[in-house]
Amino acid sequence: FSLSTPDGKSLGAIGAGGESAGSYSAVTDASGVATVPFTAGAAAGAAVVSASVPGTSATSSRPVAVSDGGKKTLIPV
């Protein structure tokens, strides 16, 4: 699915294989970290990524930014 800024600029796509759903599921590793594929788009900017743990009330939302230093990178801010 697309990750966009509040003003609608596409920062890129989260997921793999052209998924059209508005969410992506991932399993955590032994350290509790989930990794999600991201392909940067043409725009640089900031957005919010939210995560939840099914079957619990655990949720988290974090701002992220796509920087443009010659290579687009998704970074937590």
Disulfide bonds with the S-S distance in Angstrom:
none
